[in-house]
Amino acid sequence: MRTTMFLMLAMMVAGCGRSPAPPAVADVKPVVKANVPAAVPEKKPAAAGAGGLIANVKRKVETAELRNALKQIGLAYTMFYEERRRAPNDLEELAPFYEKNTKLTRYITEGDIAVAFKIPGSGQGLANVPLAFEPNADLSGQRLVATYGGAVEAMTEAEFQEMKSRK
């Protein structure tokens, strides 16, 4: 008997056995959905020094994937030069040297990677020239650049412009 009374008292104190009071009509707020489309990150036109991307938006192509693509294009460019002793004139000439990889071709044709064609120079002199690169710097002001031999490095806009002037 004592146990039963103790349990009943504990339930009353804890609020068990009671159903919660329904909310007052004034407390109920209707859920209204705004006719707003889902936010989709997009590239904005390039602004001076802004890199062309809106804040807090990832690159269209992830860094590791882009770095690998630039390395492959840099190596293809190097193989082309070693075989023909000149720089490629266009994508059509360069494509067989990266085995016409459709992903690499798409990066170039869609503008995710820019390639410098018709570069005058000789072999190792191309080591100091950007052969393939991101057209726009990222939000931190860095861009990935491939040079002769497939070397890929991140550089600031000032470093990139200095390297570009060496052509």
C-alpha positions as CSV (number, residue, x, y, z in Angstrom):
1,M,0.0,0.0,0.0
2,R,2.8,2.4,0.9
3,T,4.5,1.6,-2.4
4,T,1.4,2.3,-4.4
5,M,0.9,5.6,-2.7
6,F,4.5,6.5,-3.2
7,L,4.3,5.7,-6.9
8,M,1.1,7.7,-7.3
9,L,2.6,10.7,-5.5
10,A,5.7,10.5,-7.7
11,M,3.6,10.4,-10.8
12,M,1.6,13.4,-9.7
13,V,4.7,15.4,-9.0
14,A,6.3,14.4,-12.4
15,G,3.1,15.2,-14.2
16,C,2.5,11.7,-15.5
17,G,-1.1,10.7,-16.1
18,R,-2.1,14.3,-17.1
19,S,-2.5,15.2,-20.7
20,P,-1.0,18.6,-21.6
21,A,-3.4,21.4,-22.1
22,P,-4.1,22.1,-25.7
23,P,-2.6,25.4,-27.0
24,A,-4.8,28.4,-27.0
25,V,-6.1,29.4,-30.4
26,A,-4.0,32.6,-30.3
27,D,-0.8,30.6,-29.8
28,V,-1.3,28.6,-33.0
29,K,0.5,30.3,-36.0
30,P,-0.2,29.0,-39.5
31,V,2.8,27.8,-41.5
32,V,3.2,30.0,-44.6
33,K,5.6,28.9,-47.2
34,A,7.2,31.7,-49.2
35,N,7.3,31.3,-52.9
36,V,11.1,31.5,-52.9
37,P,13.2,29.1,-55.1
38,A,16.0,27.2,-53.5
39,A,19.2,29.1,-53.3
40,V,21.6,27.9,-56.0
41,P,25.2,29.1,-55.9
42,E,26.2,30.7,-59.2
43,K,29.1,32.3,-60.8
44,K,28.8,36.1,-61.0
45,P,30.6,38.1,-63.7
46,A,34.2,38.7,-62.8
47,A,34.6,41.8,-60.8
48,A,38.0,43.5,-60.5
49,G,40.0,41.5,-58.0
50,A,37.0,39.5,-56.8
51,G,37.8,36.3,-58.6
52,G,34.3,36.3,-60.1
53,L,32.7,34.2,-57.4
54,I,30.1,35.2,-54.8
55,A,31.1,34.9,-51.1
56,N,31.1,31.4,-49.5
57,V,30.6,29.5,-52.7
58,K,32.9,26.6,-53.5
59,R,34.8,26.4,-56.8
60,K,32.9,24.8,-59.6
61,V,35.6,22.1,-59.8
62,E,37.1,21.0,-56.5
63,T,40.8,21.8,-55.8
64,A,42.2,18.3,-55.8
65,E,40.4,17.4,-59.1
66,L,41.5,20.7,-60.7
67,R,45.1,20.2,-59.5
68,N,45.1,16.8,-61.1
69,A,43.6,18.1,-64.4
70,L,46.1,20.9,-64.6
71,K,49.0,18.4,-64.0
72,Q,47.7,16.2,-66.8
73,I,47.4,19.1,-69.2
74,G,50.8,20.4,-68.2
75,L,52.3,17.0,-68.9
76,A,50.5,16.7,-72.2
77,Y,51.8,20.2,-73.2
78,T,55.3,19.1,-72.3
79,M,55.1,15.9,-74.3
80,F,53.7,17.9,-77.3
81,Y,56.7,20.3,-77.0
82,E,59.2,17.5,-76.7
83,E,57.9,15.7,-79.7
84,R,57.3,18.7,-82.0
85,R,59.7,21.3,-80.6
86,R,57.0,24.0,-80.5
87,A,53.9,24.9,-78.5
88,P,50.5,23.6,-79.6
89,N,48.4,26.0,-81.7
90,D,45.0,24.9,-80.3
91,L,43.1,22.4,-78.3
92,E,42.8,20.1,-81.4
93,E,46.6,19.7,-81.5
94,L,47.0,19.2,-77.7
95,A,44.1,16.8,-77.1
96,P,45.8,13.6,-78.5
97,F,48.6,14.1,-75.9
98,Y,46.2,13.8,-73.0
99,E,44.5,10.9,-74.8
100,K,41.4,13.1,-75.7
101,N,40.2,12.8,-72.1
102,T,36.6,14.1,-72.3
103,K,36.8,15.5,-68.7
104,L,39.9,17.6,-69.5
105,T,38.5,18.8,-72.8
106,R,35.3,19.8,-71.0
107,Y,37.2,21.8,-68.3
108,I,39.0,23.7,-71.1
109,T,36.0,24.3,-73.4
110,E,33.7,25.3,-70.4
111,G,36.4,27.8,-69.2
112,D,37.3,26.1,-65.9
113,I,40.9,25.8,-67.2
114,A,42.6,28.2,-69.6
115,V,45.5,27.0,-71.8
116,A,48.1,29.2,-73.3
117,F,48.6,28.2,-76.9
118,K,51.2,29.4,-79.4
119,I,53.8,30.3,-76.7
120,P,57.2,31.2,-78.2
121,G,60.1,29.8,-76.3
122,S,62.2,26.7,-76.0
123,G,61.9,23.7,-73.7
124,Q,63.1,24.6,-70.2
125,G,62.4,28.3,-70.8
126,L,58.7,27.2,-70.6
127,A,59.2,26.2,-66.9
128,N,58.6,29.8,-65.9
129,V,55.6,30.3,-68.1
130,P,52.0,29.4,-67.1
131,L,50.8,26.8,-69.6
132,A,47.4,26.0,-68.1
133,F,45.7,27.8,-65.2
134,E,42.5,28.8,-63.5
135,P,41.1,31.8,-65.3
136,N,40.0,33.4,-62.1
137,A,41.6,33.5,-58.6
138,D,39.5,31.9,-55.8
139,L,38.1,33.8,-52.8
140,S,41.5,33.8,-51.1
141,G,43.2,35.4,-54.1
142,Q,45.0,32.2,-55.2
143,R,44.8,30.3,-58.5
144,L,46.4,27.0,-59.6
145,V,48.9,27.2,-62.4
146,A,50.6,24.4,-64.4
147,T,54.0,24.9,-65.9
148,Y,56.4,22.8,-68.1
149,G,56.8,19.3,-66.8
150,G,53.3,19.2,-65.2
151,A,54.3,21.2,-62.1
152,V,51.2,22.7,-60.4
153,E,51.4,25.5,-57.9
154,A,49.0,27.9,-56.2
155,M,50.0,31.5,-56.7
156,T,48.7,35.0,-55.9
157,E,47.4,37.3,-58.6
158,A,50.6,39.3,-58.5
159,E,52.8,36.2,-58.8
160,F,50.6,35.0,-61.7
161,Q,50.8,38.3,-63.6
162,E,54.6,38.4,-63.1
163,M,54.9,34.9,-64.5
164,K,52.6,35.7,-67.4
165,S,54.8,38.6,-68.4
166,R,57.7,36.3,-68.9
167,K,56.2,34.8,-72.1
